[in-house]
């Protein structure tokens, strides 16, 4: 009796990829468009590994496999709100002109996704939340800065903007920061006030630390901020309406269009190497005839670090709260809250239709178990009475620095270490695996039209042929 898994008995794939995280999905799409045979295996039901989007009904069955711990702090009592509650497990901002967004456009997967502009950036300081100015108009109407502070910050931002097209090493700002090896010390030298410095470090550079000392990282953040201003809205940031996992799904779909094989809900038990081939023992989901055991063979193996033991990771704590109440801010905002924890707490508040979601993250520090609730209270003081659902959880995450090769197996990392991560490094990670040019124009293949569209096109063609035939017959009659 034949099964859907019979093809794996005779096929040796160029690449087997374990995990459907964002990096793996980009790599799968790039390799597929380079005419490599690719099979992607993931024991989870949803795409994305950590970067996934879980609706309320799937929450209990899904989140326990991905988190180190979780707790529902405020249970949902009104079940009519179930459809309005979904958890973006690693909520993330995109630079509007960052390399990941540009790659999404280059690979033409934006048609599978929906993006929303972030309206404002907010900083918690001096016991209140204030908006970080992102334009001349915002700067000059800001009531939280003195006239002198406005002029100082305007000059600093103008210097960034005028040098935004240069490489970091070519800028005067890079030379100044390099001489001090501290962004704080450099800003002190140019007489920026403490408040302006906080706006730059926490609000513009999205740092979770009180200072930054890497000139290349500082300039990279500042230039991306300047290059992204005004592209899709007033702030330089955008976000996925249906979560960061949409990126993984989009690139996975692009891969499958040109032959990539995806096996979600397929656990694997053992990986061995024999005769220069990797043999991956897999199990099918439970069906009417039970589970089918089969072997996937490949010449190369790429694996998400989630499935590899002994890889260094960092623990990040998250809190997500949901309320039907509108907050006294813009509809979508990025929040940075220093001073509550040893690390600045990062947050995204977004209102879609009739539900407001507040997502917060901070790197785990022993003894700081309740700092996320303290931060939430600064943004939404009525959360205990007005939240309809609230959940806390922790993730072990691994951010890419260089490609890890574990006995021939290439290990991919997570794309994020908290909300303030520079997720554009995902593109660098994918390039380290597939080459500098991930997609070429002649490699992008349009998705096969749906059956109804094909039938419509066929009918139009037949009607055009009939019309042409009638015209020819009339011409012949006139000649006769």
PyMOL commands that set and color helices and strands:
alter all, ss='L'
color gray80, all
select helices_A, chain A and resi 6-9+22-33+56-66+79-84+99-106+110-112+136-141+147-162+168-170+172-180+183-189+194-204+215-228+245-257+305-307+371-379+383-386+425-434+441-443+451-479
alter helices_A, ss='H'
color red, helices_A
select strands_A, chain A and resi 12-18+38-42+53-55+69-74+86-88+94-95+115-117+120-125+128-131+237-240+261-264+268-274+277-283+293-304+314-323+332-337+345-352+355-363+387-397+404-406+409-412
alter strands_A, ss='S'
color yellow, strands_A
deselect
rebuild
show_as cartoon
